[in-house]
Amino acid sequence: MARGSAPLDGSVLPPSRIVSERQAGLPRRFMPESATGREVVALGEGRPAPHYQGRSVFFLSFAMAGLVPPFSIFFMDILEFYDLQMAHLTPNAIMTLAIFAHLCEMFIGVRPFLRLFRWFFTVQPVSPPTVVGGCYFQPWGQVLNRYIPYVLRKKWDDWKSDWFYTPLADEARLRLPSQPPAQASM
């Protein structure tokens, strides 16, 4: 973690680096326009509020990897089945979901679904356990390389500092977690 960006007062996130209108420009390019006319990207702050009605913490790296609201049924099924919250995932976990969904929709001609995803991937905790970015999706053996050749980034530098608020449905799976992912679900 970059110097001076340690989490504050028991928060699970470091202070946001998206705190000015200029810095909000990049997230605004990735986030879809709000149908309600509400601001889509609200600036981050020193310490994220754990729960504000109608808005949640969101990560720039997630938007860059293709995860933007409204979220698909497939994404919500993944969170529910594995008992995860959105922020438990790493940017590469989001990339894995996006690549899988693209493969299903564009090459197979089906909507992505949990049962097929589970045939290719299993969820794994990061070590040491962490709250934000606490798990990723691991391919099952060599089966994946035969069907889905893909390369993920080795490292997303300081991605946990690039957060902002965005309007999201008040769903428990979209709230900022306070604990690492449960081991029983993995």
Steps between C-alpha positions, in 0.01 A plus 500: 500500500631846420648698783242712679207307358435262788137445601374747757338426836407138435373571149548220249618747234775758475401862429368546147722655233188612311426812703490781242292568191811457285567154644136401449534538122631148439231320703234708323623370163433142606177535697170509307278806512246495780144452379382704799727795430687440827876545509657171394840562660511666840843582635664273753622620838751423770291223647214326321162508663400138560146548375323792339151447365510491122876506449788261546876493476615400152849445359643655185674170415163320506354748251812471282457121501142534375290483817252787487146530633239375450658166589407180321308215658812289441716735710247509783466117485879468540497726807205315651625147434848563639368720785708797386463873495613691192805649674623153599602453136832604346524687169618175336192322638288765327703451179444123522124552527503747209702268276275205586184703431642622168591146397150374582313781326717558193638156417260246647183706465370449855470723802766427760372287786633377831502128429718539190731743680549248782608238246796722405581687823518475877526788746824535697592723795804726477775451753516654752122546543378849419160669500514693172636291215489186712435244225545419134390231254740215429460284189444129560820327388585523131142484373478877465801539272335275243195725476578847634857620443542823692767701680428718801703789639760394753436798727251784532704764685318666790159414352338516846578874512309569177147488637202731469131496578237411245122448524429129545200301613491443874615138482704335774733345239593847371587650839854543624585189706644512850645145502702290253302252289372202698723195456197269502380644168828422323 
